[in-house]
Amino acid sequence: MSDNHQRLVIPGPVEVRKEILDAQTEWMIGHRSTAFADLFARLQGKLRQAFFTQSRVFVQGSSGTGLWEGASRNCIRDDKKALHLVGGAFSERWAEISKANGKQVDVIEVDWGMAHTPEMVADALKKSAYDAVCVVHNETSTGVTNPIKAIGEVVRGYEDTLLLVDTVSGFLGTELRVDDWNVDMALTSSQKAFALPPGIAFAAVSDRVLARAKQIQYRGYYFDFIEIEDSLLKNNTPSTPPVALMYAADVQLDSILAEGIENRWARHAAMRDMTHQWAFTNGFGVFAQKGYESATVTAVDNRQKGINVDDMAKFMKKKFFEMDKGYGKIKGKTFRIAHMGDMQPTMLEEVLSGLTEFVQG
Ligand SMILES: *Cc1c(COP(=O)(O)O)cnc(C)c1O
């Protein structure tokens, strides 16, 4: 590659296609113009399809973390509790954010690499009342996908309990049906399987969430869901939105809908299978619990084989691939191969054959 571009194989930010990068260079428009309202309305329609929801989709200038804070502030009343399902670095951080906003939090903690089951949630809901169950769809640190549909079936039985789902690294890479699965809020950011540049976040939000928000006095300002909804009804945002990123999202959603969302899920699942095959053939394991392995990112279990992940990353850099070396307390014991976004199986093959060369070299 002549321009020395390092292709991103890390689990976010991911590679963004040139066409999508270029879409950001359109002339700016004022966000109180009709041109902006048209753009916003166009995005709404496509985002609803992408989330499989009839409700609204918030569009926020922030990363996903901002919407974590918004979810906690707008959905958990001060005298009530939230149930956080914790089993990796990201689910842990969301629980911290709820606490940092003064919310009362109970956690169901599983070992890193394990999934949460609907039975665990059912037990907890029988014992105590919760304003919200907060769960990470796809735990990026461990490569585990939680059974959101089954958890949704459990939460459905509790009128006062909202189901809040972080699908930052799952959305548009693995199945998620917001309305059918009883999800009240599904939040995501742009730079994972959506394959957009970072800096914009999205959330499907149910009427139940807005009803809850109205019962909470101090929702904060930037992520006040009632204000955001008031603007959304006018195809607008309360403060200045990331217009360039919205141009990019507009074009990217056209590509995604042309590919077909189910086809996109299937492409990701096929790349997961290729990655597992590579791992097992080369003497590695897969860190995630069997049956819950992520379609968008594989945490390769390096504990038996024990390759030096720094050397691996250096070797791959010469092939113009930027690799991950594992996250948090399982760094090195695992390393992650992201197979998400607009990555095609042909590029993944190139990555895996580079890795084979390193392992066998
Ligand atoms: C990356 C990630 C986040 C954090 O999102 P930002 O956009 O970086 O704020 C949250 N949750 C999961 C599961 C992630 O993968």
The ligand as an SDF file (V2000), in Angstrom:
LIG
                    3D

 15 15  0  0  0  0  0  0  0  0999 V2000
  -16.7020    0.9300   22.5400 C   0  0  0  0  0  0  0  0  0  0  0  0
  -17.7580    0.5520   23.5000 C   0  0  0  0  0  0  0  0  0  0  0  0
  -18.3450    1.4700   24.3670 C   0  0  0  0  0  0  0  0  0  0  0  0
  -17.8720    2.8790   24.4880 C   0  0  0  0  0  0  0  0  0  0  0  0
  -18.3290    3.5930   23.3960 O   0  0  0  0  0  0  0  0  0  0  0  0
  -17.6840    5.0010   23.0390 P   0  0  0  0  0  0  0  0  0  0  0  0
  -18.3430    5.3000   21.7340 O   0  0  0  0  0  0  0  0  0  0  0  0
  -16.2110    4.7960   22.9570 O   0  0  0  0  0  0  0  0  0  0  0  0
  -18.0570    5.9400   24.1080 O   0  0  0  0  0  0  0  0  0  0  0  0
  -19.3910    1.0590   25.1550 C   0  0  0  0  0  0  0  0  0  0  0  0
  -19.8250   -0.2000   25.1310 N   0  0  0  0  0  0  0  0  0  0  0  0
  -19.2870   -1.1240   24.3250 C   0  0  0  0  0  0  0  0  0  0  0  0
  -19.8240   -2.5100   24.3460 C   0  0  0  0  0  0  0  0  0  0  0  0
  -18.2370   -0.7810   23.4900 C   0  0  0  0  0  0  0  0  0  0  0  0
  -17.6940   -1.6920   22.6720 O   0  0  0  0  0  0  0  0  0  0  0  0
  1  2  1  0
  2  3  1  0
  2 14  2  0
  3  4  1  0
  3 10  2  0
  4  5  1  0
  5  6  1  0
  6  7  2  0
  6  8  1  0
  6  9  1  0
 10 11  1  0
 11 12  2  0
 12 13  1  0
 12 14  1  0
 14 15  1  0
M  END
$$$$
